[in-house]
Amino acid sequence: MRDRFMGWLGAGTSAMGRKGRVICLFAAAGIVLAGEPARAVVQVLPEMTVTRDGRTITGNKAVRADPTVQEILKAFDRAERALEKQELTALMQFYAPGYNYHGLHVEDVARIWGEVFEHYRKLSSTHLFSDMKIVQSGEGLRVELTCTGGLYGTEVQSGARITLDSWFQEVHYLVRDEQGWRFLGNRGNAPRSAPFSSSPHHPLF
């Protein structure tokens, strides 16, 4: 199991070749990725911009005051609380029924999270948002959210604190339904080949 997640990490860090920029992003948020278990972080970065109806909103105060930004932050906070409590049913409420990432669907993500919960404890994740586009699609409003972050946990078998996944400026797609904003998928390339037991990187967040 650990080899599988370290494989995901390898795929993630290869996509993060611009290490200096990654370090700056995490340092700006005051995040320590090693040592004691990390606290969950869902944060709007100071340089974040929001684009809506051809208009761009800048400035941390104005961005954070945007109602859609507030709703998205609440959605991620709910997902993070479910992650910390390892409540699979509650966590899966974050995923839209039509979730699809390189052929991975909701039932696949539920299976993967179930394996994570079996083998890891003290789970937390980091989400640093740097850009948001609010667009009108055929199904209604959709958000394209640029995020840098990671998923961390303590391995049950060894007690080691490890990074299970990481991503750099990944674009998350979210849609809004009667239950609020939910995760639809990501924009990004999956590895060209992967073991049957593994998954394309970043299927979880």
N, C-alpha and C positions, 0 to 999 in steps of 0.2 A: 504493500500500500504506500509506504513512504517513497519507494522508488517512483511510483506513479506520480506523486505530487511533486517530487523533485524534478521529474521530467517536465511537468507543467512549469515549474519555476525556471528551468533552463530555457524553455521556449519564451517565457515572459522576459527574462533578462536579455536574451538575444535581441528582442524587439526594443530593448531599452538601451541601445548603443550610445545614446547621448547621455552618458552617466552624469556628467557635470550638471546638466539641467535637471535631471531627476533628483540629485542630491540637494540642489537649491530648492526645489519644490518641497521636499520633505523637511528640510531645515527651516524653511519659512513657516511651516506649520508647527515647528517645535516637536517633531516626532522622533522618538528613538526606536529603531527597528530591531534592536538587540537587547539582551538582558532580560529584565522583568517583563511579564506579559503586558503588551501594549493596550492602552485604553482605546476604545472605539473613537474614531474621528470621522465626522462628516462635516466638511468645511468648505465654505466659499472662499477661494483665494482672492487676495486684494485686487488682482488684475482681471478678475472674471468679468466677462461681458455677456449681455443678454440681448438677443436679436428677436424682435417681434414686429410683424407687419412692416418690415423694411426699416424699422427704427432700432437703433442700438442704444442700450442702456449701459452706462459705465459708472464707476465709483461704487465702493463697497456698500455704502449706506443705501444708495438707490437700488442696487442689485438685490440686496437682502430684503428690501421692502417690496420687491415685486411679488405679487400674489402667487404666481406659478412657481417661482423659486421657493417660496415658503412651503407650498404644497409638496414639492419634490423633496425638500429637506425632511419634512415630516414622514414621507414614504420611506426614505432611507433609514431614518431613525427607528421606525417600526420594524423594518427588516433587521436592523442591527440588534434590537432588543430580543427578537426571536432567535437570532443567531447566538447571542450570548446565553440564552436559556436553553438552547438546542431544542426548540419547539418546531419540528418539521412542518406541521400543518400551518402554523402561523407564518413561518418563513415563506412557504409556497404561495401565500396570498400576495406576495410581492411580484409574482410572475404572472404575466398575462396568459390567458388560455392559448393564444396564438403564438407563444414564444417559440422562436426558431433561430438557432445559431449553428450554422453549418450542419444541419440535420439533427441537432440535438433539440428535443422538445421537452415539455414540462415534466413528463414522466421520467425522462433521462436525468434531468436536473435533480428531481426528487431522489432518484436512486443514488446519485453522486453525493448529495448532501447527507443521505442516510449513512453512507460509508464514512464520510468525514466525521459525523457525530459518533460513529462507532469507534473510531481510532484516535480521535483528538478531543481535548478538553480546553477550556478557557479560550474559546474562539473569539476573535475580534477582527474587524476590518477597518481599513482606512479609505476614505473617499475624498479626494481633493478636486473640486470642480473649478475649471478654468474658462469654460465657454458653454453657453446654452443657446440653442436656436429653437424657437417655438414656431412650428409650422402647421398649416391646415392641410390635412390629408383627407382622402375619401372616407376614412373611418372617423374623422374628427380631429381634435388637436393631437399633435405628436411633439415630443421633445427630443432633440438631439443634444446630448449632454456629454461634453468632453471631461474625462475623469482620469486622474492618476491615483493609484492606490495599491493595496495589497490585502491579502487574507492571511491571518496568523493563527497558530494553534499550538498547544502543548501535546506532544505525542504520548499516548497512554502507556505504551510499552517502555519507552526510554525516559520519559519525563523531559525530553528536550523541547525547547521552544524553537519552532521553525516557521519559515515562510512557506505557505502552501501554494500561493499564487501571487503574481504581481503584474501590474499593467501600467503603461505610460501613455497618456493622452488617448486612451481608448474612447470611442464614441458610443455611448449607451443610448439606445432607443427606448423611450417610454411612451405609453399611450394611456389615456384616461377613460375609464369606464365608470359604471355606477359605484364601484368600490374605491375609486380614486386612481392615482397614477400607479401604473404597473410596468414592470420590466418586459420589453418585447424582444430584445436581442442586442447585439453589438455589431459595429462595423469594424472589420479587421480580418486579416488573413489567418486561417488555421494552418497548422503544419501540413505539409504535403503528404506525410504518412505518419501513422501513430499506431501503437499496439492496440489490439482489439479491446483490451481492458482499460485503455485510457481514453481521454476525450480531448478535443481541440482546446487550446488554452483559453482561459477566461470564460468558461461557460457559466460560472457561478454569479459573479457580479460584473 
